[in-house]
């Protein structure tokens, strides 16, 4: 696995420090969510893809996801969960380690988060000229969920609501927003298209909580793995996976998605592998890196193939 950030190596590299603090590998989740929405817009055939608007939409999604990641690091530094996390599996869990390893101070981290939030807001204002007030309300809902995921007093990730928040953000709001910017109207089609991906992202966050559970419990973060314990939380992963892969089948059967959307089912072997490893090693967090990798790959593949399936229709 990659090494944690080295403050001495990064001291004269402020841009690299800022980039690493965003946890850039995970930003692919936002890119796939936007891709699903763009695929929905193109598949309708109402108008050709507006490439500059699509690029601006993608940039806004990436800066927002980056802001939420950095903000989460700041709040996890304040409540102590990352500092006390001896079971972390970097780079998957335990935060970016920028604060804990001395590469950024908490104050610098908070300023970076607000800078990224501000950049997202400016991009959103530019997109409003095309999408209108519907995008404003959708954006405000996403901003509230993203901020409230970590920040008190809501701190949704500490109340057993973080998983649902992540699913709504990546699988619903981002596809709907990308489609809205292209077509100028809200569509339930983008929500249906992103539903399976939403469930996949729920499982990704859930699995990442397994190694962090002991430190999170000590810090007062009561997410689902802390509430249920690792052994019982395995069943949530199983149930969510079943729902995720059943979703495109049901939506195709009810004519809400084209048959080609079933391409997303090709990610199933990765999820089965992750589930088998989780079932064996749920109580041994040091062994969970392989199922986490497989779940990340399955999630990205599921969402990407959903978008490809829509474009092939």
Secondary structure, DSSP 8 states (H G I E B T S, - for coil): ------HHHHTT-HHHHHHHHTTGGGGHHHHHHHHHHHHHHHHTTSS---HHHHHHHHHHHHHHHHHHHHHHHHHHHHHTTTTT-TT--TTTSS---TTTTTSS-HHHHHHHHHHHHHHHHHHHHHHHHHH-HHHHHHHHHHHHHHHHHHSTTT-GGGTT-HHHHHHHIIIIIHHHHHHHHHHSS--HHHHHHHHHHHHHHHHHHHHHHHHHHHHHHHTT---HHHHH-HHHHHHHHHHHHHHHHHHHHHHHHTTSS-GGGGGGGGGHHHHHHHHHHHHHHTT-GGG-HHHHHHHHHHHHHHHHHHHHHHHH-
